[in-house]
Amino acid sequence: MRDNLLQELNLRSRCIETTGELTGIQAGFLRFSNIFRGIFAVVFPVLKVSQSFVYEPHVRA
């Protein structure tokens, strides 16, 4: 699901780039999507790692 979301964001940003019509709202959305993508790229692996640390001991016990 995460990959689909990223692909959709990439497609949208590409569409906006090709038309060249960057209104204030579109520019804001583009900036927000880039920030969101950056946060997601950092948070997602951290969540996976923290989950593995939390669940590992219970599995072994």
Secondary structure, 3 states (H helix, E strand, C coil): CHHHHHHHHHHHHHHHHHHCCCCHHHHHHHHHHHHHHHHHHHHHHHHHHHHHHHHHHHHHC
